[in-house]
Amino acid sequence: MAVPWEKHFRLALQEKLSTKIQGQNVDHVPPPLLRLLEKRQELVDADQGLRAQKEVFQTMKASLKQRWEQLEQKEQELKGSFEKFLQDAEARRSRALRRAAEERRRAGRREAEALRLRAQLEELQRERARLQRRLWRLEPCARLLGQVLGQLPEFQEVPELVARFDGLADTQAALRLTERQRLAELEEARARLQRLRQARQDELLRQGQRRAQLLEQLEAARERTLHWESKCIQIQNTAAEKALLLGRTRMAALNLFQLVCQHQRRPPALDIEDTKGQLEQVKLFILDLSAMLASLHQAKPSVPAS
C-alpha cells in the first residue's frame, strides 16, 4: 500500500525523534511522546505487514496470471480440436447426404425411365391395334385394287396404280387450291375497289366541307380585317388627339413654369422638355402661396360684430 508524502515525512521525523530519545533515559520522556512513539511503531509494523502482503499478493497474482494463460492456451487448443472434429463430422455428414441424394436421384431417374418405357410400350400396343383394325378395313379395298389392276394392263403392280391415283388427287387438290386462291384474290380486288370508291366519295365530301369552312373563314377574316382597319384608324385619330392634348399640356406647363420664374425673378433652370420637373416647381410655388395666404388669414384681426 502506497504511503502519502506527508505521512512519509511524518514517519521519518518520528524515526529521528525515536532514535534521539532512545539515547536518553526513558524515565525522562513525557507520556504523550511515548504514546506517539508507540503509535508510530504500530504504523511502521502495519506498513511492513502490508508490504509483505503486497509482495505475496503480487506473487500470487503473477502465478494466477501464468496459470490463466496456460488455461487459455489449453482452451484454445481444445477449441481448435473440437472445431476440427465438428468440421470433420460435418464433412462426413455432407458426403453422406450427397450420396443419399444422388441415390434418390438415380432411383427417381430409373423409375421415370421405367414409366416412360411402359407408356411407350402401351402406345406401341395401341398403334399396333389401330393398324390391325385399319388393315381389316382396307382388305376389301385391296381386293378391289387387284381386280382393277387386272383390267388396266399399263400398270404392273398396285403401288403404281396407287401412285398414279395419288398424283391425280394431288393435281386436283392443287387446282382446287389455285382456284380458291384466284377467287379470294378476285374478292379482295373487288373489296379494294369498293373501298377506293368509298374513300373517293368520302374524300370529295371532306373536300367540299373543307371548301365551305375555308370560305366561311375567308369571310370572317375579311370582316375582322375591316373591323381592325376601322379600329386602327380610330386608334390613330385617338393617338393624334392625345398627342395634341399632350403638346398643349406641355405648353401650358411651360408657360406656368415661366410665369413662376418671372414672379420669382430667376431664370429657368430646367430643360424645356422636362415637363415633370416644371410641374413640380409650379406645385411647390402654389404650395408656398397657399401657406402664405393661410398665414395672412390667421394674422388678420377679427372684425367685431356690430
Disulfide bonds with the S-S distance in Angstrom:
none
